[in-house]
């Protein structure tokens, strides 16, 4: 999903935005400026995009079991995200949650800003009978939990970097790597949600690094307390089901990363998975650049570059990036359109 490119980690289409009060609507020129800068960005990144798309011929030589597994992992990532949203919404229904998320995700991959995708998901869930306030709080908590699982990935990469682990040719070894990432995400998330100490330490460390490396008029303060407040909001929204929600969020991120590993294996590349992990995090961040839909162009250029640094040949990096983006970016687009049509059929507009 880049979780669903994610546009945002897991691909939820962005957290719902609060309604603007009358008289404070976004000025028209800001939208025009966004479109202009987006067009410039696409033009600048067009050569990188053409290089990635030009690698489609090499897909005929991929190891198809791994290519199919990459798609299966992306499906598992989406299902994990739907389960997370079912938990935070407190519902057993699958269809409205899945249809709203797929539709919002597809829209956020068509327009530069993730806000319309989040607004569409919000409106569809309300139309399906969910309480607006509860829905807004639930989707905000879901987005925060997805971001938290993605943010810890660089720290998980450090032991593997020191160990120099590589992607093995055997499927079972690749599966073990994905399982280790999932377990580590759940363990770190449990520590953060259950105890104050780890978050306080993280906040103090980040605050000290920011104040020491970035010159600013006023030093940053209160970051540990802010992290604890945000954690408490998420935990309060999740209630007693926070372990299940954490597992689902870790699954969404972990399966998306595993899809990238499978795409690399499908093209015959064997880089260090630790460096691939850093490349994955970089791609997630680039997907948030609000100049192109879903970071289109930014993700492709960044992922090819970082995979090359990780030891992948340029041709394999192009092919793996194309396969990964097909599974996580392009295939969910028609799926989102179909989900929206099915949703409209099941929940027709009420005639006033």
N, C-alpha and C positions, 0 to 999 in steps of 0.2 A: 503496500500500500502503500518505495517510498510509499510507510504504512500507508498501499493506497496512499498513494502519495497524497502514500501520501502527501498531497496538498497539506495534510496535517497527518502526524503519526497515527497507523491503523486505517486513514482515509475516511474520516467521518464527515468531511465537508466543512469542518470548522465549527467552533462553538457558536451557538445562536447569539445573535446580536440583539441588544435591547432596542426597543422601538425609540426612534428619535422624537422628541417633543416637537410639536408644530412650530414652524418658524426657524428650525435649526437643521433643515435638511442639508445634505451634502451639496455644495455648489456644483453646477453643471460643468464648470471648467476643470474641476478636479478629475471627473470621469474622463473628459477629453484628454487631459494630460496623461492619465494612466494608459489610455489607449495609444497615445502617441509614443510614450516611452516603451510600451509593450511592443509596438511595431518596430521600433529601433532595436530593441533587444532581440527580437526574432530575426531581424536582418543581420545583426552582428553574429548571432549564433547559428545562422542558417548553414554555413559550411560544416559545422560540427554535426548538425542534424542530418545533413545530406550524407555525411560519412557513415553515421549510424544506420540510416535507412539503406544506404548502399551495400550494407553487409548482409542483406536479406538472402543473397545467393548462397552465402556460406552456411545458411541454416539447413541446407539440404544435406550437409555432412555432420550434423549434430548427432549426439548419442540420444536417440529419441526417448528411451525410458527416463533419462534425467530431465529432458525437456518437458515431458508430460508431468513429471514429478514437480517441476517448478510451478506449473499451472495448478497442480493439486495443492501445493503449499500456499499459493495465493488464495485459493478457495478456502483453505483452512484458516488463513489469516482473516478473511472476511467473516467467516462463521464465528470465529472467536470474538470479533468486534461486535457482531450482532448479539452474542451471548452476554457480552459486557453491558451493552445497552439494555438488554432485557432485565439484567440484574439491577441496574441503577434506576430503571423505570418501574421496577416491581411488578413485572407482567410475565405471563407465560406465553404470550402470543409471539409467534415468529414472523408472520407475514408482514404486518405493518412496520415492524422494526427493520426488517431486512429491506423492504421496498423503499422506505424513507431514506435509509442510509445509502443504498445503491443510487437512488435518484439524486440525492444531495452530492454524493461523491462524483457522479457523472457531470453535474452542472459545474462543480468546482474545477473540473478538468476542461471545461469549455470556456469559462470566463476567467480573467486574471485573478480576481479577488475570491477568497474562500467564503466571504460573507453571504453571497446569494445561495451557495450550496447549503450552508448552515440554516439559513432562513427557510429554504425549501423543505429541508428535513424537519425542522420545527413545525412548519405549517401542516405537513402531511401527518405527523404524529398527533397534532391537535385535532385534525380532521378525523383521525381514526378513533378519537374519543379520549385521548390522554389529557390530563390537566395541564394547562399552559405553564403555570409556575413550577410544578413538579418536573415537567419536561425540560424546561430551561435549566433548572438546577441539575438534573440528571445528566444532560448532555455536556454541561460545563464540567461536572465531575468526571465524566467519561473521557473528555478531551485532556483534562489534567492528568489522569491516570495513564493515558497513552503516552503523553509527553514525559512523564516520570520514568516509564519503562525504557523509552528511547534514550533519555539523558544518561542513564547509567551504563549504556553499552560501551562507551570509550573506556570506562574503568575496568569493565570485564575483559577488554582486549589486552590489557597490560600483561597478565600472566602468560597468555598465549604468545605475545610478542617476545617475551623473555625466553619462552620454551621453544619458539620457532616451529610450532605445529604447522603441518601442511594438509591440504585437502587430499585424502587418499583416493585411489581409483575405485575402491570398493564402496558399494552403496551403504553397507552397514556402518562403516567408519564415518561417512558423511552424516548419517543419521545420529550417531553418537554425538557429533559436534553440535548439531541442532538441539539435541536433548540437553546438553550441558548448558547451552545459552539459555534455554527455557528455565531450567532449574535455578541457574544463577540469578536470572531476572526475578523469579518468584522469591528467592531467599533475600535479595537486597530490598525488594519491595516490602516484604514482611517486616524487616527491621525498621524501615522508614515509617510504616504505618503503625507499628506496635510500640515503638520506643522513641523517646525524644532525643536521646543522646546522639545517634547517628546523624540526624538532621541538624542538630545544633553544631556538630563538628563540621559537617558539610557547609553549613552557612558561614561559620567563622572562617573556614579555609577559603571559600570563594570570595568572601568579603575582603579578606586580607590580600588575596591575589589581585583583585580588582583595584584596590586602593594603592597597591605597590607598583602596578604595571601601567595604569592609566592615570594621567595627570588630570585632575578635576578640581574645581573651585571648592567643592564641599565633599569630604570623604563619605563614602557609603556607610550607613549604619543601620542596625536593626534587621539585617538580612536573615539571621537565624530565626528571629521571632516571626518574620514574614513567612518563612518556609513552614514553620509550625502552624501558623494560622491557616495557610492554604491546605496543609495536610489534614487539619482538624475539620475543615469544611468538607473535604472529600470523604473523610471517614464518617462524618455525621450523615452525609447523603447516602452512603452505602449501607450504613447500619451494620448489623451482624453478618451480613453477607460480603464483607470486604475481602475475606480470603478468596472466595470464588470470583469476585470481580478482578482481583489482582491476578489470579491465574489466567483469566480470559484476556486481560490486557497484555500480559506477558506472552500469551499464545499468539495474539495478533502481531506483535512486534517480532517474536521469535520465528514464526512461520514465514514472515516476509523476508527476514534475513536468510532463512534457510532456502527460500526460493532463489535468492541471488547465488548462494553456494551451488545449488543444483544447476542454474544457468551456466555458471562457470565450468562445472564438471561436464555439462552437455557439449561444450565447445572444446573440451580437452585441456582446459587450463588447470593448473595445480598451484595456485598462490597460497600464501599463508593466510588462513582464515582470520587471524587476528588483524592483519592489514585490510582484509576485505571488510571486516567489521567497522574499521575506521572509515573506509570508503562508503559503506552503507550509511553511517551517521552523517557524513558529509552530504550524501545525496538527499537524505531526509531534510537537512537544513536548506539545501538549494531548492527543494520543492516548495519552500515557503516564500521564495522571492516573489512578491506580488506583481511582477511585471508581465509574466506569461502564465497561461493556465496550467496549474499543477507543476510549475517550474519547468515547463517544456523548453528544451534547449539547454537550460542551466543544468538540469539533472544529467542529461546525456553527456554534455561536455565535461562536467565534474566527475561523473562516474568513470568515464573512459580514462580521464587523466589520473585519477587516484588508483584505478585498477592497474594502470601501466606502472605506476610507482610501486605497487604491490608485487610486481614481477610478472604480470600478464603481458603477453605480446600485444601489439596494437591491434592486429587483426582479430585475435581472440577477445580482447577487451570490447571491440566494436560489436562483435557477434553476441557476446554475453549480455552486453547492455541492451541490445535490440531485443533479445529473447526475454530478458527480465522486464523490460518496459512493455512488451506485448502482453505478458502475463499480468502485470500489475497496473498498467495504465490504459492500454488500448482495449483489451477485452472487456473490462468493466464498463466502458462507455455504452456499447449496445445493450449490455445487461441492465444498466441503469435506465435506459430508455424503455426497455421492455417492462422493467419493474414499475416504472411510473404509469405506463398504460394499464397494467394489471391492477395497480392500486386505484386508478381512476374508475376502473370497471367495478371493483369491489366496493369502493366508497365514493359513489357519485355525489355531485354537489346537490345540496338540499335546496329545493325551490322555496323561496320566501313567499 
